[in-house]
């Protein structure tokens, strides 16, 4: 089966980026959203991320001929830096702008959204109950041909496989944020995933400019988040326990490691709702007086004020200035 039609189920930060990335590479892409209100929240994300992608391509022109260009170019948008020219980048910008305009549609009717999908990627919040209910709703609407992937950051596909109605055509395909630059595509099956389906998902990841990273077995958090989540959790625990403030924790990490961003800057990109949901999965979060319980309250306070991260204009840092 060749993949032409891609449906992204959810229009959050990563859902929007996956949709744009697939459209950039010429796939017909539909974003399914729950409501008209969701459309109004997603359209600004589409505009923002498409312009960021094109701006990074524009910026890459200044790297042509620079010895560091091969390390700094947007890897998910330019397949190879070898032999690249300003003219070729201009062609990519023009093609990208055209495809963003013509290859991307939004649909709130779930049956219509998946009616001709070759691959559907579920990109919803880290809520096991909500995912299960959604898969039960979805399974009778998917065509027989459709491969279903989850972009879940921490949950295992085996938790949901039987609820999909197509366990053999279900696996995980996980992306890092700003996928056009950090172009990882972690592919993780469950014991019932058909090997041919797994291989097709690997091919799809490569076709949209990702480097497919194949996991040999299920692992909560895949490769990336198995390392990233404990790091972010440690930083949040320092904050919740009042050891140091956000800015000092971030500064410590940047100075000591040379990293371009600290953990709370990363959390603003990931989104505080995702951090909140991950923290909720810890049993100790329900125990009054624990650090996880205190962290849950602190994150909920910020979320209730609308301070959910970069896309909201404010998270741990203010981006409205």
Phi, psi and omega in degrees: 000125173275148180260122174238320186251125184238131175244130176254123184262092183124138184242037176283197183302306183282324178303316179296317181294318179298317180299313180294321180297317179293320178296320180303324181267016168093004178282151172278120189239134173240131172259121174268131178234155186287330190203170175299324178297324178295326179299316181294332177278333184273325182305316177297327177294318179300314180297316184294310185288326177295320178291324177297319179297314180293324178294323178290326173295315179301316180295333181293337180299327180288346181270348181298126182087351179274129180303335180273355184303321181294345179260339191250349185290157178288100191296331181281350182251337180239113188296323180214138178276341182297124178075011182291145177229165177300321181296319178295322178293320176301322178295320178295321178297314181296316180294320179297315180299318180294317182289325175299325181282326191251341188257006187234125176230159178243139181219136177255352174273112187299317181298318178293322184297327184253005189305326182232025184287130170277320174227135172241132181245115177278123184228063183249178187292161183281070181230103185304317181296316181294321179296315180301313180297322180292317179298323178296324177289324187281326197300327180276354182261343183281136171298156182302327185286341194289130169272132181250128178240151171247141175261017181310137183278330189228347187264147183274140178299330179296339177293335188238353191307314183291335180283344182280341184078357180212060185304327181289340180250030184230132175202180180258140173225105189249137182242150170275156179295157191050062190293340179286345175251312180264075197272062175264139174231093182279122182250121184225117176271180169241173185303337181263001180290129177293133183300322180295323177293314177305314181296325178293323178292321175301314179297319179297316179303316179295324183293336178257024171086010178270161167264109182293127178246109189267123175268139183273346179205167178292140179212118176304124180088002180056212178274307186298306186286343172296333176265321188285317185298314177300324178297311180292324178295320179297318179295317180295325178294322176299320179291311183296329180273004176062030176289319179203162179276168185305311184298321181290320178298313179298315181299318179303314182294316182295316182293318187282335185244346185078009180292147181285341182219147176271173185300325182281333170293321176295317180298324177297325178287315180297319182109132184291335178294320177296316179299320180296314182294322178296317180296325180298334183285350176281127181304324184289348179299331181278352183268115181303133175098347178282160178298318180297323178294317179295319179298318179303316180294319180295317179293319180297323178299317179290319179298317180297335177272001180083010181268076188257002178133195186304316184294335178273354181091345179204139174218245170285336177238157180263119182256011182271353183285000000 
